[in-house]
Structure formats: C-alpha cells, structure tokens
Amino acid sequence: MKYGTTSHFKITDNAIGENYSLELTTQGYLYTFGSRDSYQLGRRILGRNKSNCLMLIPKKVVIRIKKIFAGGYHSFAVSDGEITYIWGQNAESQCELHHTLVLLENGDVYSFGCTRYKQLGIGASEGNQNSPVQINLDKCKYIATGDYYSIAVNNENKVYTWGFGGTYALGNRSENNELLPFELKCKEFGEISAIGGSSQYSVILSNFHN
C-alpha cells in the first residue's frame, strides 16, 4: 500500500465489510477506509470531514493489532495484548450483517446479536442476544457467517450450518430455516481448509475425494 508520497506499508491481512475495508500492516498497524455511516472505521472524523460519510484515503487507527475481522457494518480487532475491540453498528446488539460468531483458541464457538432467523444456533429465542452464548458444538477450527446464517467446521472435519435457509444457502436441500447446527453430509468432502458465507450462498474449500 502507498500512503502519501513518502510512506510505504506491507499488508499482511485485510477484512472487507459491506462498503468499507480494514487493512493490517506487517508492523501491526490498522488502517481503515470507505463508508463511515455506522462508525465502522473506528476513528474520529474531524473538521470539515465530519459531514462526509465516505473516507477514501486509508487512515491509521492507533492500536497495535494482530488480527482483524469485519461484519457487514461492524468491525473487530485483537490487539497484541489479547484485548478484543469492537466498533460500528449495534442496532441488533451485534457490536456479519446483524450477528457475530466468535471462535476461541480452545475451539469453543459463541454467538450474539439478532435472533430473527435463528442464526445464533441456540434454538428458539425471542429478541436480540446482547451477550455471547456458547453454541452446542464439538471443538471447531473454522467459522463463517452469511447475512442471516452461520457455518462451522469442527476438528473432525464435520460441517454445520444454521439460520436462514432461503436460496438453499444452508446446504440442507431445502429452504427451511435451521434453529440448531445442522450437519451437512457429503461423501466428497476431503480435508476442509476454508469456508465462507455471503448473502445468498456458501463456499467450502476442501481437498476433493474421488
């Protein structure tokens, strides 16, 4: 990344939200740019820039960071000191689009935020979940979210989805919602190395089994 005319940075990670971007340098500095309409950039906007909802030039957030994550309109960062920071939209108590999954180092998975489409994986619940609650899953290695659904892969390479089933994004061969984690059965899954969710579809990257 080039910033100005004198400074050069090497990017080690990036995270993309609905209409903004987080960039992490090899030195542990966090830069943000894009829309700030939900305060998802994590920095003060001063002077004549206050009325502008688009920040097109990357600016540094003054925290030393080692991991970054982005939902639709809110952001996460983990500092060198293992402190978790969160900022941005909090309309559904998620501070992906309206809910959050957290994967701990020991493999436990927690969720919080909107429960409208059962995307938290905790069964029937009314109202928003404003504090993390553990999901009944074996130890996991990967998690991902779509707008209104969630995905997890446990250490035994089993894939689970739950939440909003529209457009068949859950892989459950129907458009039914899943209140609790639903295991996907697929003979062709090899060792899974990555998963991802979007508005209307999911992606699983694995070594193909013949």
Order of alpha helices (4+ residues) and beta strands (2+ residues): beta-beta-beta-beta-beta-beta-beta-beta-beta-beta-beta-beta-beta-beta-beta-beta-beta
